[in-house]
């Protein structure tokens, strides 16, 4: 074989270099044709999987049989090169990159099933990177197209806003944002521009700030249309619904259960004590405030991701969902009963919710979420319902109606394909979790930067007032000036972002580092449940 020609083919070159590193040149073993099985053409999902299976087999074969370099050359020349030399550059690069990632991660090639699992994880990572790169390119392209897009680099200053605050009117909002007061069409355009940076709810003249986005939305998009996660959620949810046995009844699931099943959180989420977390993350002292802030951030982002995706599926007429309130009470035999609330009971719940809002000085339930007081709010509601009607508590669940024929058609209507695609589904589940983790990392950073900026502004203003009050003549050294803490100005600790990200790793991420590899966490019970759903 012409090795000069071979070097032009990335797959064969990379594979030969790896095999040479395992070669035993003292071995007298002669070459034997391997009779590999291929799915052609390679330029397709099944073809690429077959190519990677053959490569994994060759790695294990050479390692087990201690082949010498001559035998390796013949294996590549006769078994690999005739097939791989004809593939296009983009597939050549993709497969070669996968081989490099695989071979730098493991040393033992004796378990092909485990290695193929790792290969699929690597492919999933490749896809995520490609998607991120594409988004970056598209974003840069949009920013360079018009002067207005370039001007948007500076953006709107939202450092004076916080989720949950109530701004009394439009004039005060303009002051907080350092914006000019407008009217007519100019005001409408201004409000539309604000909606790219934050979400609000109007009540009379008041603006209730519901959410501040980590980055501004594209100018040709709205929050309801921007969803990077729906592709993952659709694949997973459609396949779950396709495996339900009783299709006459709706599919019921709570929000937390849905988050876990979709792979958006792991089993530790809201299921681990503060003491256990401090043992798991000994490098920081985790306080109740840190946990409260973490769950506040996560609940808001997770809820947004999930319901935005469900709305898209409903818009495509694949599902019809609603939030159903369930009453939990004890019957005459002291047994716990779960029963959907009827219209009369819903009015009773509404009365309790209204009283709780008034007690807590909240404008709406959305305001409770924005102020991160939903836990206190629902505890107060349940306390009133127990006092007035004897109910133990209430909770909400998602009720999903669907037509199985439409679900199956959406995922190609092939039961055998569903089973074969299970590994792809689990990869999508990992992809969704990766996206959630990435979003929470970014959210922690943006939240800290906004808080630091606002705290610095408050501190400088407070210092000026302090100097005017106490410094009649001359100046005072900086070391004698009061600190932010002295002036009761709240700011996050320097390690806020690092701590929040560590909590994300422990409570959200379903991957766990183990040596040089990254694997799926084995205590992921929802993955086991999915195994049952997709069991052949």
Secondary structure, DSSP 8 states (H G I E B T S, - for coil): --HHHHTT-HHHHHHHHHHHHH--TT-------------S-SSSHHHHHHHHHHHHHHHHHHHHHT--HHHHHHHIIIIIHHHHTTS-HHHHHHHHHHHHHHHTT-S----HHHHHHHHHHHHHHHHHHHHHHHHHHHHHHHHHH-HHHHHTTT----TT--TT-EE-SHHHHHHHHT-----HHHHHHHHHHHTTTEEEEEETTEEEEEEE-SS---TT--GGG--SSHHHHHHHHHHHHHT-S--SS-EEE-HHHHHHHHTSS-TTTT-S-HHHHHHH-TTS---HHHHHHHHHHHHHHHHHHHHHHHHHHHHTTS-EEEEEEEEEEE-TTS-EEEEE--HHHHHHHHHHHHHHHHHHT-S-HHHHHHTT-HHHHHHHHHHHHHHHH---EEEEEEEEE--HHHHHHHTTT-HHHHHHTHHHHHHHHHHHHHHHHHHHHHHHHHHHHHHHHHHHHHHHHHHHHHHHHH-SSS---GGGS--TTTTT-----TTHHHHHHHHHHHHT--EEEETTEEEE-TT-HHHHHHHHHT--
